[in-house]
Structures are given as structure tokens and as C-alpha cells.
Amino acid sequence: MTTHTTAFFDGLAGQDFARLASALAGDAHLSALIPPGLREVEGAAEIQATFARWFGDTLGFELVETAVAELGPRLHLRWRARLRAARLGDGWFVVEQQAFADTAVDGRITRMSLLCSGYCPDGRA
């Protein structure tokens, strides 16, 4: 893992969205296909706010799995989280996201195309 992918996953794991955003170029672009539909987000600050909406304000949160691989000039990032949040209803939920990312010379993410499973009830309770 690179310094920036480590910052991305450490930020997500700790719900430290400023740390997550430190892995992004200032003018980064996010295209996210999530259950309601396609979302396009511009800029590290807006991407940070998006991840905070998805993974912040929880009653419990754990990042249970991460993976990074290189695919030609792109990074393939994958993560699975388990969380409880009032906005989701009772119980624990799991969510998995996969992304392909382009990076700048300094390693920061400049463009990310993301696919999300949506929040699924966790049968492990």
C-alpha cells in the first residue's frame, strides 16, 4: 500500500474524514454508483463530506476488510464496513465498496470511480 492509500483506509477506519481527504488531490473527482443512482462529486472537501455522510454519525463502526491492487496505471481499492446508525434502522449493516482510482505523480487520488453494494442487514447480529 502507498502512503496515500494507507491514509485513505486509516481515515475511513477511524472515521477521520480529514485524514481520508489527505489522500485526495484538491481537485479530485468522484463518480459513485450507489443504490439511489449516480453521484458526481468535485473536490477533496466535497468528497470528504460525502464519505462523512456515508460512514459518519454511527453508533458503531468497523472497517472489516480492505484491499489494494494495481491494475495498469490505476489502483483497485476495495473495502467492507460493518456499522450501526440510527438513519439505517435497528441492527448492524454491512456495506462494500469497490473503486478504481487514478493518481497524480505525488500518489494522491485524482479520480475515483466507485461502486457501492448499499447497506445490507448483517445476519451475524
Residue frames as a rotation matrix with the C-alpha (Angstrom) as fourth column:
MET 1
0.584 0.812 0.000 0.00
0.812 -0.584 0.000 0.00
0.000 0.000 -1.000 0.00
THR 2
-0.242 -0.627 0.740 1.17
0.548 -0.718 -0.429 3.52
0.801 0.301 0.517 -0.68
THR 3
-0.930 -0.148 -0.336 1.28
0.362 -0.529 -0.767 6.31
-0.065 -0.835 0.546 1.88
HIS 4
-0.745 0.666 -0.045 -1.89
-0.662 -0.729 0.175 7.81
0.084 0.160 0.984 0.41
THR 5
-0.055 0.747 -0.663 -3.90
-0.249 0.633 0.733 4.58
0.967 0.205 0.151 0.26
THR 6
-0.508 -0.173 -0.843 -2.85
0.727 0.438 -0.528 3.94
0.461 -0.882 -0.097 3.87
ALA 7
-0.979 0.161 -0.122 -4.11
-0.075 -0.850 -0.522 7.44
-0.188 -0.502 0.844 4.79
PHE 8
-0.440 0.863 -0.249 -7.36
-0.673 -0.133 0.728 6.77
0.595 0.487 0.639 2.92
PHE 9
0.058 0.473 -0.879 -8.05
0.187 0.860 0.475 3.48
0.981 -0.192 -0.038 4.74
ASP 10
-0.690 -0.326 -0.647 -6.77
0.686 -0.010 -0.727 4.71
0.231 -0.945 0.230 8.13
GLY 11
-0.920 0.383 0.087 -9.03
-0.392 -0.910 -0.132 7.74
0.028 -0.156 0.987 7.82
LEU 12
-0.130 0.908 -0.399 -12.00
-0.553 0.268 0.789 5.58
0.823 0.323 0.467 6.92
ALA 13
-0.154 0.012 -0.988 -11.30
0.518 0.852 -0.070 3.08
0.841 -0.523 -0.138 9.70
GLY 14
-0.716 -0.219 -0.663 -11.03
0.695 -0.309 -0.649 5.84
-0.062 -0.926 0.373 12.29
GLN 15
0.406 0.884 0.232 -13.88
0.911 -0.412 -0.028 7.90
0.071 0.223 -0.972 10.85
ASP 16
-0.006 -0.533 -0.846 -11.26
0.282 -0.812 0.510 10.64
-0.959 -0.236 0.155 10.47
PHE 17
0.632 0.434 0.642 -12.53
0.686 0.071 -0.724 12.06
-0.360 0.898 -0.252 7.21
ALA 18
0.804 -0.485 -0.345 -9.91
-0.530 -0.847 -0.045 14.84
-0.270 0.219 -0.938 7.10
ARG 19
-0.192 -0.887 0.419 -7.24
-0.457 0.459 0.762 12.11
-0.868 -0.046 -0.494 7.06
LEU 20
0.140 0.335 0.932 -9.15
0.653 0.676 -0.342 10.30
-0.744 0.656 -0.124 4.31
ALA 21
0.953 0.303 0.028 -9.24
0.231 -0.659 -0.715 13.56
-0.198 0.688 -0.698 2.33
SER 22
0.373 -0.890 -0.261 -5.46
-0.594 -0.446 0.670 13.96
-0.713 -0.095 -0.695 2.71
ALA 23
-0.308 -0.437 0.845 -5.16
0.306 0.796 0.523 11.07
-0.901 0.420 -0.112 0.24
LEU 24
0.450 0.617 0.646 -7.02
0.835 -0.033 -0.549 13.11
-0.317 0.786 -0.530 -2.40
ALA 25
-0.727 -0.534 0.431 -5.80
0.664 -0.706 0.245 15.80
0.173 0.464 0.868 -4.76
GLY 26
-0.756 0.405 -0.514 -7.55
0.032 -0.761 -0.647 19.12
-0.654 -0.506 0.563 -4.09
ASP 27
-0.311 0.631 -0.710 -9.42
-0.912 -0.409 0.036 18.93
-0.268 0.659 0.703 -7.38
ALA 28
-0.959 -0.072 0.276 -10.20
-0.040 0.992 0.119 15.20
-0.282 0.103 -0.954 -7.17
HIS 29
-0.284 0.886 -0.367 -13.36
-0.916 -0.139 0.376 13.86
0.282 0.443 0.851 -8.84
LEU 30
-0.826 0.145 0.544 -15.60
-0.153 0.872 -0.464 11.08
-0.542 -0.467 -0.699 -7.52
SER 31
-0.270 0.793 -0.546 -18.14
-0.803 0.128 0.583 9.20
0.532 0.596 0.602 -9.63
ALA 32
-0.888 -0.014 0.459 -20.16
-0.353 0.661 -0.662 6.94
-0.294 -0.751 -0.592 -7.34
LEU 33
-0.301 0.812 -0.500 -22.79
-0.437 0.349 0.829 4.45
0.848 0.468 0.250 -8.41
ILE 34
-0.965 0.086 0.249 -24.78
-0.217 0.272 -0.938 3.95
-0.148 -0.959 -0.243 -5.22
PRO 35
-0.639 0.728 0.248 -28.25
0.699 0.684 -0.207 2.43
-0.321 0.041 -0.946 -4.80
PRO 36
0.240 0.804 -0.544 -30.14
0.269 -0.594 -0.758 5.70
-0.933 0.036 -0.359 -5.41
GLY 37
0.919 0.067 0.390 -28.11
0.395 -0.128 -0.910 6.28
-0.011 0.990 -0.144 -8.60
LEU 38
0.089 -0.941 0.325 -25.04
0.876 -0.082 -0.475 8.02
0.473 0.327 0.818 -9.95
ARG 39
0.899 0.047 -0.436 -23.44
0.286 -0.816 0.502 10.78
-0.333 -0.576 -0.747 -7.87
GLU 40
0.248 -0.828 0.502 -20.69
0.694 -0.210 -0.689 13.06
0.676 0.519 0.523 -9.18
VAL 41
0.892 -0.038 -0.450 -18.63
0.359 -0.547 0.756 14.98
-0.275 -0.836 -0.474 -6.62
GLU 42
0.454 -0.736 0.503 -15.85
0.376 -0.353 -0.857 17.52
0.808 0.578 0.116 -7.27
GLY 43
0.094 -0.568 0.817 -13.05
-0.566 -0.706 -0.426 18.48
0.819 -0.422 -0.388 -4.90
ALA 44
-0.626 -0.475 -0.618 -11.42
0.191 0.675 -0.712 16.87
0.756 -0.564 -0.332 -1.89
ALA 45
-0.909 0.298 0.290 -13.62
-0.398 -0.417 -0.818 18.78
-0.123 -0.859 0.497 0.57
GLU 46
0.027 0.976 -0.214 -16.85
-0.998 0.039 0.052 17.61
0.059 0.212 0.975 -1.09
ILE 47
0.057 -0.086 -0.995 -15.57
-0.249 0.963 -0.097 14.03
0.967 0.254 0.033 -1.32
GLN 48
-0.913 -0.397 -0.096 -14.65
0.029 0.170 -0.985 14.21
0.407 -0.902 -0.144 2.37
ALA 49
-0.574 0.772 0.273 -18.20
-0.770 -0.397 -0.499 15.39
-0.276 -0.497 0.823 3.17
THR 50
0.200 0.635 -0.746 -19.64
-0.814 0.532 0.234 12.57
0.546 0.560 0.623 1.06
PHE 51
-0.320 -0.388 -0.864 -17.70
0.114 0.890 -0.442 9.89
0.940 -0.240 -0.241 2.95
ALA 52
-0.979 0.008 0.202 -18.68
-0.197 -0.254 -0.947 11.53
0.044 -0.967 0.250 6.24
ARG 53
-0.137 0.990 -0.017 -22.37
-0.990 -0.137 -0.022 11.23
-0.024 0.014 1.000 5.23
TRP 54
0.276 0.231 -0.933 -21.93
-0.495 0.866 0.068 7.58
0.824 0.443 0.354 4.28
PHE 55
0.094 -0.424 -0.901 -19.79
0.461 0.820 -0.339 6.45
0.882 -0.383 0.273 7.21
GLY 56
-0.857 -0.380 0.346 -20.07
-0.084 -0.560 -0.824 9.10
0.508 -0.736 0.449 9.93
ASP 57
-0.364 0.738 0.569 -22.62
-0.921 -0.377 -0.101 9.62
0.140 -0.560 0.816 12.70
THR 58
-0.031 0.271 -0.962 -22.71
-0.206 0.940 0.271 5.96
0.978 0.207 0.026 13.68
LEU 59
0.703 0.288 0.650 -23.49
-0.701 0.127 0.702 4.06
0.120 -0.949 0.291 16.86
GLY 60
0.353 -0.654 0.670 -20.83
-0.070 0.695 0.715 1.51
-0.933 -0.299 0.200 15.94
PHE 61
0.842 -0.139 -0.521 -18.38
-0.538 -0.155 -0.828 1.20
0.034 0.978 -0.206 13.08
GLU 62
0.172 -0.865 0.471 -15.66
-0.164 0.446 0.880 -1.18
-0.971 -0.228 -0.065 11.99
LEU 63
0.346 -0.220 -0.912 -13.73
-0.937 -0.028 -0.348 -1.48
0.051 0.975 -0.216 8.76
VAL 64
0.600 0.027 0.800 -13.59
-0.386 0.885 0.260 -5.26
-0.701 -0.465 0.541 8.43
GLU 65
0.273 -0.500 0.822 -11.73
0.733 0.661 0.159 -5.72
-0.623 0.559 0.547 5.16
THR 66
0.615 -0.144 -0.776 -9.57
-0.487 -0.842 -0.230 -3.69
-0.620 0.519 -0.588 2.78
ALA 67
0.248 -0.597 0.763 -7.57
0.716 0.644 0.271 -4.49
-0.653 0.479 0.587 -0.33
VAL 68
0.522 -0.199 -0.829 -5.45
-0.543 -0.827 -0.143 -2.54
-0.657 0.525 -0.540 -2.79
ALA 69
0.158 -0.507 0.847 -4.09
0.667 0.688 0.287 -3.74
-0.728 0.519 0.447 -6.11
GLU 70
-0.373 -0.311 -0.874 -2.54
-0.460 -0.756 0.465 -2.10
-0.805 0.576 0.139 -9.13
LEU 71
0.315 0.473 0.823 -4.28
0.635 0.539 -0.553 -2.53
-0.705 0.697 -0.131 -12.45
GLY 72
0.202 -0.377 0.904 -2.05
0.847 -0.396 -0.355 -0.93
0.492 0.837 0.239 -15.06
PRO 73
-0.639 -0.490 0.593 -1.88
0.221 -0.856 -0.468 2.76
0.737 -0.168 0.655 -14.20
ARG 74
0.122 0.813 0.569 -4.91
-0.547 -0.423 0.722 2.54
0.828 -0.400 0.393 -11.85
LEU 75
-0.918 -0.234 0.319 -5.45
-0.391 0.423 -0.817 1.43
0.056 -0.876 -0.480 -8.30
HIS 76
-0.047 0.901 -0.431 -8.20
-0.028 0.430 0.902 -1.01
0.999 0.054 0.005 -7.42
LEU 77
-0.864 -0.139 0.484 -9.43
-0.456 -0.193 -0.869 -0.30
0.214 -0.971 0.103 -3.88
ARG 78
-0.038 0.866 -0.499 -11.94
0.025 0.500 0.866 -2.44
0.999 0.021 -0.041 -2.04
TRP 79
-0.923 -0.228 0.309 -13.35
-0.294 -0.098 -0.951 -2.16
0.247 -0.969 0.024 1.45
ARG 80
-0.044 0.904 -0.426 -16.11
0.355 0.413 0.839 -3.63
0.934 -0.114 -0.339 3.57
ALA 81
-0.819 -0.148 0.555 -17.51
-0.402 -0.542 -0.738 -1.94
0.409 -0.828 0.384 6.66
ARG 82
-0.240 0.743 -0.625 -19.90
0.761 0.543 0.354 -3.03
0.602 -0.391 -0.696 9.38
LEU 83
-0.943 -0.113 0.313 -21.93
-0.047 -0.887 -0.460 -0.32
0.330 -0.448 0.831 11.09
ARG 84
-0.128 0.920 -0.370 -24.93
0.991 0.109 -0.073 0.64
-0.027 -0.376 -0.926 13.15
ALA 85
-0.993 -0.109 0.048 -26.59
0.111 -0.993 0.044 4.01
0.043 0.049 0.998 12.61
ALA 86
-0.440 0.882 -0.171 -29.98
0.123 -0.129 -0.984 5.41
-0.889 -0.454 -0.051 13.59
ARG 87
-0.175 0.373 -0.911 -30.57
-0.829 -0.555 -0.068 6.53
-0.532 0.743 0.406 9.99
LEU 88
-0.694 -0.169 -0.700 -30.36
-0.596 0.680 0.427 2.89
0.404 0.713 -0.572 8.81
GLY 89
0.472 0.868 -0.154 -32.75
-0.554 0.428 0.715 1.36
0.686 -0.252 0.683 11.36
ASP 90
0.660 -0.136 0.739 -32.21
-0.663 0.358 0.658 -1.27
-0.354 -0.924 0.147 14.01
GLY 91
0.811 -0.358 0.463 -29.28
0.325 0.933 0.151 -3.66
-0.486 0.028 0.874 13.95
TRP 92
-0.138 -0.963 -0.231 -25.95
-0.118 -0.215 0.969 -3.88
-0.983 0.161 -0.083 12.18
PHE 93
0.932 0.347 -0.100 -25.42
-0.111 0.011 -0.994 -3.40
-0.344 0.938 0.049 8.46
VAL 94
-0.089 -0.953 0.290 -22.60
0.473 0.216 0.854 -4.27
-0.876 0.213 0.432 6.09
VAL 95
0.902 0.249 -0.353 -21.58
-0.169 -0.549 -0.819 -2.31
-0.397 0.798 -0.453 3.03
GLU 96
0.036 -0.905 0.423 -18.91
0.651 0.342 0.677 -3.00
-0.758 0.251 0.602 0.44
GLN 97
0.839 0.115 -0.533 -17.45
-0.278 -0.751 -0.599 -0.52
-0.469 0.650 -0.598 -1.99
GLN 98
0.144 -0.794 0.591 -15.03
0.819 0.431 0.379 -1.04
-0.555 0.429 0.712 -4.85
ALA 99
0.818 0.086 -0.569 -13.23
-0.133 -0.934 -0.333 1.73
-0.559 0.348 -0.752 -6.64
PHE 100
0.281 -0.772 0.570 -10.79
0.959 0.196 -0.207 2.31
0.048 0.605 0.795 -9.44
ALA 101
0.799 -0.043 -0.600 -8.59
0.201 -0.921 0.334 5.34
-0.567 -0.388 -0.727 -8.90
ASP 102
0.471 -0.700 0.536 -6.18
0.568 -0.224 -0.792 7.42
0.675 0.678 0.292 -10.93
THR 103
0.601 -0.339 -0.724 -3.37
0.653 -0.313 0.689 9.10
-0.460 -0.887 0.033 -9.06
ALA 104
0.927 -0.376 -0.009 -1.14
-0.345 -0.839 -0.422 12.14
0.151 0.394 -0.907 -9.50
VAL 105
0.213 -0.946 -0.246 2.65
-0.117 0.225 -0.967 11.97
0.970 0.235 -0.063 -9.57
ASP 106
-0.502 -0.414 0.760 2.65
-0.743 -0.243 -0.623 12.52
0.443 -0.877 -0.185 -5.77
GLY 107
-0.924 0.121 -0.364 0.34
0.203 0.960 -0.195 9.49
0.325 -0.254 -0.911 -5.32
ARG 108
-0.668 0.739 -0.085 -2.78
-0.257 -0.337 -0.906 11.40
-0.698 -0.583 0.415 -4.32
ILE 109
-0.376 0.649 0.661 -6.05
0.805 0.582 -0.114 10.21
-0.459 0.490 -0.741 -5.83
THR 110
-0.921 0.028 -0.389 -7.23
-0.198 -0.893 0.404 12.48
-0.336 0.448 0.828 -8.65
ARG 111
-0.206 0.866 -0.455 -10.21
-0.903 0.011 0.429 10.49
0.376 0.499 0.780 -9.92
MET 112
-0.899 0.008 0.438 -12.21
-0.225 0.850 -0.477 7.69
-0.376 -0.527 -0.762 -8.33
SER 113
-0.248 0.837 -0.487 -14.96
-0.732 0.167 0.661 5.59
0.635 0.520 0.571 -9.89
LEU 114
-0.873 -0.068 0.483 -16.83
-0.460 0.446 -0.768 3.79
-0.163 -0.893 -0.420 -7.12
LEU 115
-0.196 0.822 -0.535 -19.49
-0.298 0.470 0.831 1.07
0.934 0.323 0.153 -6.96
CYS 116
-0.720 0.011 0.694 -21.41
-0.694 -0.048 -0.718 0.51
0.025 -0.999 0.042 -3.72
SER 117
-0.844 0.393 -0.366 -23.39
0.344 0.919 0.193 -2.53
0.412 0.037 -0.911 -2.56
GLY 118
0.083 0.827 0.556 -25.69
-0.420 -0.477 0.772 -0.42
0.904 -0.298 0.308 -0.41
TYR 119
-0.580 -0.226 0.782 -26.29
-0.813 0.100 -0.574 -1.09
0.051 -0.969 -0.241 3.28
CYS 120
-0.049 0.498 -0.866 -27.28
-0.291 0.822 0.490 -4.72
0.955 0.276 0.105 3.77
PRO 121
0.681 0.300 0.668 -28.60
-0.718 0.100 0.688 -6.10
0.139 -0.949 0.283 7.09
ASP 122
-0.422 -0.887 -0.188 -25.83
-0.742 0.457 -0.490 -8.10
0.520 -0.067 -0.851 8.77
GLY 123
0.511 0.682 -0.523 -27.11
-0.344 0.720 0.603 -11.56
0.788 -0.128 0.602 9.63
ARG 124
-0.338 -0.729 -0.595 -24.29
0.331 0.500 -0.800 -12.05
0.881 -0.468 0.072 12.18
ALA 125
0.633 0.574 0.519 -26.03
-0.196 -0.530 0.825 -9.74
0.749 -0.624 -0.222 14.72
